[in-house]
Amino acid sequence: MRGAEKIPVLEGLTLLVEEGEFLALMGPSGSGKSTLLNLIAAIDHAESGNIRVGGVDITSLNDSELSRWRATHVGFIFQFYNLIPVLSAQENVELPLILTNLSKRDRVAHATAALRVVNLLDRAKHYPSQLSGGQQQRVAIARAIVTDPTIIVADEPTGDLDRHSAKDILELMTTLNGQYGKTIIMVTHDPRAAETAHLIRNFDKGVLTECIENHHSTRKT
């Protein structure tokens, strides 16, 4: 919105992502990548059109239904981790489970399993300030997968990391996709990060360009 004038961000866009796919979205700042990610994750609302995720038309859900759907089906990975500083790694990972019917013992068990997947179980009692950037992002990934979501959306997940840590995180995301079958949609400015994905789509002023299949990635069979 610019004054009283509406400025469309995404218009006439069609995107199909198959279950178990690993898709990278690239493009300049302001092209609409993060907006599309937020629509898929039900963070933002589309003014028109339909969005179906796992057979559910999320544009038809009310706010409370969207909240429940998002908590169950979407795992978020952000550039700056979004960890709670006063909570330990394990407590941060448990957060998405607080509103579920799981007992404290079961929440701990789920968090422990998620930390084991990201190879950070030995840091479970550490606080974010005691962890490196790469370790904090691993905690954030554990938090994203602790509910066993349908889809993982990652917005610049390596943008705040050094090259070595970024490589580790991308290898972990490849494992989540290949070994655990997670559908991943990742927004990135980094061509090296995009090369991890099976498919690469570029944005240009809210328009998706052709689909590029990455033959160098490891596709789940």
The 8 nearest C-alpha neighbors of each residue, nearest first, counted from 0:
[[1, 5, 6, 4, 2, 3, 7, 8],
 [2, 0, 4, 3, 5, 6, 7, 8],
 [3, 1, 4, 0, 5, 6, 7, 8],
 [2, 4, 1, 5, 0, 6, 7, 8],
 [5, 3, 1, 2, 0, 6, 7, 8],
 [6, 4, 0, 1, 7, 3, 2, 8],
 [5, 7, 0, 4, 8, 1, 9, 3],
 [8, 6, 9, 5, 10, 0, 205, 4],
 [7, 9, 205, 31, 6, 10, 204, 30],
 [10, 8, 205, 7, 12, 31, 11, 206],
 [9, 11, 12, 7, 8, 205, 206, 13],
 [12, 10, 13, 9, 206, 48, 205, 207],
 [11, 13, 10, 9, 14, 206, 207, 205],
 [14, 12, 11, 15, 207, 10, 206, 50],
 [15, 13, 16, 12, 207, 50, 200, 35],
 [14, 16, 17, 13, 51, 18, 52, 50],
 [17, 15, 20, 14, 18, 22, 182, 21],
 [18, 16, 20, 19, 15, 182, 21, 22],
 [17, 19, 20, 182, 16, 181, 53, 180],
 [18, 20, 182, 180, 181, 17, 176, 21],
 [21, 19, 182, 17, 18, 22, 183, 16],
 [22, 20, 183, 196, 197, 182, 184, 198],
 [23, 21, 184, 198, 196, 199, 197, 185],
 [22, 24, 199, 185, 193, 196, 186, 184],
 [25, 23, 186, 200, 201, 199, 185, 187],
 [26, 24, 201, 187, 188, 202, 186, 200],
 [25, 27, 202, 201, 30, 203, 28, 188],
 [28, 26, 30, 29, 25, 203, 188, 202],
 [29, 27, 30, 26, 31, 32, 188, 33],
 [28, 30, 31, 27, 204, 32, 26, 205],
 [29, 31, 204, 205, 28, 203, 27, 202],
 [32, 30, 34, 205, 29, 33, 8, 35],
 [33, 31, 35, 34, 30, 36, 186, 24],
 [32, 34, 36, 35, 31, 37, 186, 154],
 [35, 33, 37, 31, 36, 32, 38, 43],
 [34, 36, 38, 32, 33, 37, 31, 39],
 [35, 37, 33, 39, 34, 38, 40, 32],
 [36, 38, 42, 40, 34, 43, 35, 39],
 [39, 37, 41, 43, 35, 40, 36, 42],
 [38, 40, 36, 37, 41, 35, 50, 52],
 [39, 41, 37, 38, 42, 36, 73, 69],
 [42, 40, 38, 43, 39, 37, 44, 69],
 [41, 43, 37, 40, 38, 44, 39, 69],
 [42, 44, 38, 37, 41, 45, 34, 40],
 [45, 43, 38, 46, 41, 42, 58, 37],
 [44, 46, 47, 38, 43, 48, 58, 49],
 [47, 45, 44, 48, 58, 49, 43, 7],
 [48, 46, 45, 49, 58, 44, 10, 50],
 [47, 49, 45, 50, 46, 58, 11, 12],
 [50, 48, 58, 51, 56, 47, 57, 45],
 [49, 51, 56, 57, 58, 52, 39, 48],
 [52, 50, 56, 55, 54, 57, 49, 53],
 [51, 53, 55, 54, 50, 56, 57, 39],
 [52, 54, 55, 51, 149, 18, 56, 150],
 [53, 55, 52, 51, 56, 57, 50, 18],
 [56, 54, 51, 52, 53, 57, 50, 59],
 [57, 55, 51, 58, 50, 59, 54, 52],
 [56, 58, 59, 60, 55, 50, 51, 65],
 [57, 59, 56, 60, 49, 50, 45, 44],
 [58, 60, 57, 56, 61, 49, 55, 50],
 [61, 59, 57, 64, 58, 65, 62, 56],
 [60, 62, 64, 63, 65, 59, 58, 66],
 [63, 61, 65, 64, 66, 60, 67, 41],
 [62, 64, 66, 65, 61, 67, 60, 68],
 [65, 63, 67, 61, 66, 62, 60, 68],
 [66, 64, 68, 62, 63, 67, 60, 69],
 [65, 67, 63, 69, 64, 68, 70, 62],
 [68, 66, 70, 64, 65, 69, 71, 63],
 [67, 69, 65, 71, 66, 70, 72, 64],
 [70, 68, 66, 73, 72, 71, 67, 65],
 [71, 69, 67, 68, 72, 66, 73, 95],
 [72, 70, 68, 69, 148, 73, 146, 67],
 [71, 73, 148, 149, 69, 68, 70, 150],
 [74, 72, 148, 69, 150, 151, 149, 71],
 [73, 75, 143, 151, 148, 144, 152, 150],
 [76, 74, 143, 152, 151, 153, 77, 73],
 [75, 77, 153, 140, 156, 152, 139, 154],
 [78, 76, 154, 80, 156, 79, 153, 75],
 [77, 79, 156, 155, 158, 80, 154, 159],
 [78, 80, 77, 81, 159, 156, 136, 158],
 [79, 81, 77, 82, 136, 139, 78, 135],
 [82, 80, 79, 83, 77, 139, 78, 76],
 [81, 83, 80, 84, 91, 139, 127, 135],
 [82, 84, 86, 85, 91, 81, 127, 87],
 [85, 83, 86, 127, 82, 126, 128, 87],
 [86, 84, 83, 87, 126, 127, 82, 91],
 [87, 85, 90, 84, 83, 91, 126, 88],
 [88, 86, 126, 90, 124, 125, 89, 91],
 [87, 89, 123, 91, 90, 125, 126, 124],
 [88, 90, 123, 92, 87, 91, 110, 93],
 [89, 91, 93, 87, 92, 88, 86, 94],
 [92, 90, 88, 94, 89, 93, 86, 87],
 [91, 93, 142, 89, 90, 94, 110, 141],
 [92, 94, 90, 91, 96, 110, 95, 106],
 [93, 95, 96, 91, 97, 92, 90, 142],
 [96, 94, 97, 93, 70, 98, 142, 92],
 [97, 95, 99, 94, 93, 98, 106, 146],
 [96, 98, 94, 99, 95, 93, 101, 106],
 [99, 97, 96, 100, 95, 94, 101, 70],
 [100, 98, 96, 101, 97, 95, 102, 106],
 [101, 99, 102, 98, 97, 96, 103, 106],
 [100, 102, 99, 105, 106, 103, 96, 97],
 [101, 103, 105, 104, 106, 100, 99, 107],
 [104, 102, 106, 105, 107, 101, 108, 97],
 [103, 105, 107, 102, 106, 108, 101, 109],
 [104, 106, 108, 102, 107, 103, 101, 109],
 [107, 105, 103, 109, 108, 104, 101, 110],
 [106, 108, 110, 104, 105, 109, 111, 103],
 [107, 109, 105, 111, 106, 110, 112, 104],
 [110, 108, 112, 106, 111, 107, 105, 145],
 [111, 109, 107, 113, 112, 108, 93, 92],
 [110, 112, 108, 114, 109, 113, 107, 115],
 [111, 113, 115, 109, 110, 114, 108, 116],
 [114, 112, 141, 110, 116, 115, 111, 145],
 [115, 113, 120, 111, 119, 117, 116, 112],
 [114, 116, 118, 112, 120, 113, 117, 119],
 [115, 117, 113, 114, 118, 112, 141, 119],
 [116, 118, 114, 115, 119, 137, 141, 113],
 [119, 117, 115, 116, 120, 114, 121, 137],
 [120, 118, 114, 121, 122, 117, 115, 123],
 [119, 121, 114, 115, 123, 122, 118, 111],
 [120, 122, 119, 123, 124, 118, 114, 115],
 [123, 121, 125, 120, 119, 124, 88, 130],
 [122, 124, 89, 88, 120, 125, 121, 87],
 [125, 123, 87, 122, 88, 89, 126, 121],
 [126, 124, 122, 87, 123, 88, 129, 127],
 [125, 127, 87, 129, 128, 88, 86, 84],
 [128, 126, 130, 129, 84, 135, 125, 88],
 [129, 127, 126, 130, 84, 131, 125, 135],
 [128, 130, 127, 126, 125, 131, 122, 135],
 [131, 129, 127, 128, 134, 135, 132, 126],
 [132, 130, 134, 133, 135, 129, 128, 127],
 [133, 131, 135, 134, 136, 160, 130, 159],
 [132, 134, 164, 136, 131, 135, 137, 160],
 [135, 133, 137, 131, 136, 132, 130, 138],
 [136, 134, 138, 132, 137, 133, 130, 131],
 [135, 137, 139, 133, 138, 134, 80, 140],
 [138, 136, 134, 140, 139, 135, 117, 141],
 [137, 139, 141, 135, 136, 140, 88, 142],
 [140, 138, 136, 142, 137, 141, 80, 143],
 [139, 141, 143, 137, 142, 138, 76, 136],
 [142, 140, 113, 138, 144, 143, 139, 114],
 [141, 143, 92, 139, 140, 145, 144, 138],
 [144, 142, 74, 140, 75, 141, 145, 139],
 [143, 145, 147, 141, 146, 142, 74, 148],
 [144, 146, 142, 147, 113, 143, 141, 110],
 [147, 145, 148, 144, 71, 96, 95, 143],
 [148, 146, 144, 145, 149, 72, 71, 74],
 [149, 147, 72, 73, 150, 146, 74, 71],
 [150, 148, 72, 73, 147, 182, 181, 151],
 [149, 151, 182, 73, 148, 183, 72, 181],
 [152, 150, 74, 183, 73, 75, 182, 184],
 [153, 151, 184, 75, 185, 183, 74, 76],
 [152, 154, 76, 185, 156, 77, 75, 186],
 [153, 155, 186, 77, 156, 185, 78, 76],
 [154, 156, 187, 78, 158, 186, 157, 153],
 [157, 155, 78, 154, 77, 153, 158, 76],
 [158, 156, 165, 160, 155, 159, 78, 168],
 [157, 159, 155, 78, 156, 160, 187, 189],
 [158, 160, 157, 78, 79, 161, 156, 132],
 [161, 159, 157, 165, 158, 164, 132, 162],
 [162, 160, 164, 163, 165, 159, 157, 133],
 [161, 163, 165, 164, 166, 160, 157, 167],
 [164, 162, 166, 165, 161, 167, 160, 133],
 [165, 163, 133, 167, 166, 161, 162, 160],
 [164, 166, 162, 157, 168, 167, 163, 160],
 [167, 165, 163, 169, 164, 168, 170, 162],
 [168, 166, 164, 170, 165, 169, 171, 163],
 [169, 167, 171, 165, 170, 166, 172, 164],
 [168, 170, 172, 166, 171, 167, 173, 165],
 [171, 169, 173, 167, 168, 172, 166, 174],
 [170, 172, 174, 168, 169, 173, 167, 175],
 [171, 173, 175, 169, 174, 170, 176, 168],
 [172, 174, 170, 176, 171, 175, 177, 169],
 [175, 173, 171, 177, 178, 172, 176, 170],
 [176, 174, 172, 179, 173, 178, 181, 177],
 [175, 177, 181, 180, 173, 174, 179, 178],
 [178, 176, 219, 174, 180, 175, 179, 173],
 [179, 177, 174, 175, 180, 176, 219, 173],
 [178, 180, 175, 181, 176, 177, 174, 19],
 [181, 179, 176, 19, 177, 178, 175, 182],
 [182, 180, 176, 19, 179, 175, 183, 150],
 [181, 183, 19, 150, 20, 18, 21, 151],
 [184, 182, 21, 151, 152, 150, 181, 22],
 [185, 183, 22, 152, 23, 21, 153, 151],
 [186, 184, 153, 23, 152, 154, 24, 22],
 [185, 187, 24, 154, 155, 23, 25, 153],
 [186, 188, 155, 189, 25, 185, 24, 193],
 [189, 187, 25, 190, 26, 186, 155, 27],
 [188, 190, 192, 191, 187, 193, 158, 25],
 [191, 189, 193, 192, 194, 188, 187, 25],
 [192, 190, 194, 189, 193, 195, 188, 166],
 [191, 193, 189, 194, 190, 195, 169, 187],
 [194, 192, 190, 195, 23, 191, 196, 189],
 [193, 195, 191, 192, 196, 190, 213, 216],
 [196, 194, 193, 216, 192, 169, 197, 173],
 [195, 197, 21, 194, 22, 198, 193, 23],
 [198, 196, 213, 21, 216, 212, 22, 218],
 [197, 199, 212, 22, 196, 211, 213, 23],
 [198, 200, 23, 211, 22, 210, 24, 212],
 [201, 199, 24, 210, 25, 23, 208, 211],
 [202, 200, 25, 208, 26, 207, 24, 199],
 [203, 201, 26, 207, 206, 30, 205, 25],
 [202, 204, 206, 205, 30, 26, 207, 201],
 [205, 203, 30, 206, 202, 31, 29, 8],
 [204, 206, 9, 31, 30, 203, 8, 202],
 [207, 205, 203, 202, 204, 208, 12, 9],
 [208, 206, 202, 201, 203, 200, 205, 209],
 [207, 209, 201, 202, 200, 206, 210, 203],
 [208, 210, 211, 200, 207, 201, 199, 202],
 [209, 211, 200, 199, 212, 208, 198, 201],
 [212, 210, 199, 198, 213, 200, 209, 197],
 [213, 211, 198, 197, 214, 199, 210, 196],
 [214, 212, 197, 215, 198, 216, 211, 194],
 [213, 215, 216, 212, 197, 217, 218, 198],
 [216, 214, 213, 217, 194, 195, 197, 196],
 [217, 215, 195, 214, 197, 213, 218, 196],
 [216, 218, 219, 215, 197, 177, 173, 195],
 [219, 217, 216, 220, 197, 177, 20, 21],
 [220, 218, 177, 217, 176, 178, 180, 19],
 [219, 218, 177, 217, 178, 180, 19, 176]]
